[in-house]
Amino acid sequence: MKFHKTKDGKKIKLADLELSHLENIIKWIERKAKEGLNKKSLSSLELTKACLTQIKKSEKALNAFVTVTEEEALSQAANADKEIN
């Protein structure tokens, strides 16, 4: 098991550090998505399409989803955009 030593001398498992970094990236993406939706520079449909594209790109390697309901997701996103506007 690999460890990273912090400035204050604590040892952190490298896997935990990588997970923490990934969580920070996800939080940043969430903030940017919310900001885009609030400013209307990004639609729900555009965001959903981007997420579905990423799922398609990574699903074979990750095998993280039992079912992806693309049509339903796109329909719900389009309805959300209608309600917002």
KABELSUL-V696578 format. One line per field, one symbol per residue. ss: DSSP state (a for helix, b for strand, c for the rest). phi: phi as a letter, one per 20 degrees, with the letter a starting at -180 (. if undefined). Layout:
# KABELSUL-V696578
ss->???
phi->???
This chain:
# KABELSUL-V696578
ss->ccbbbcccccbbbaaaaaaaaaaaaaaaaaaaaaaaaaaccccaaaaaaaaaaaaaaaaaaacccccccaaaaaaaaaaaaaaac
phi->.ecdeffenfdcfgffffffffffffffffffffffffemebeffffffffffffffdfffeledfbdegffffffffffffffe
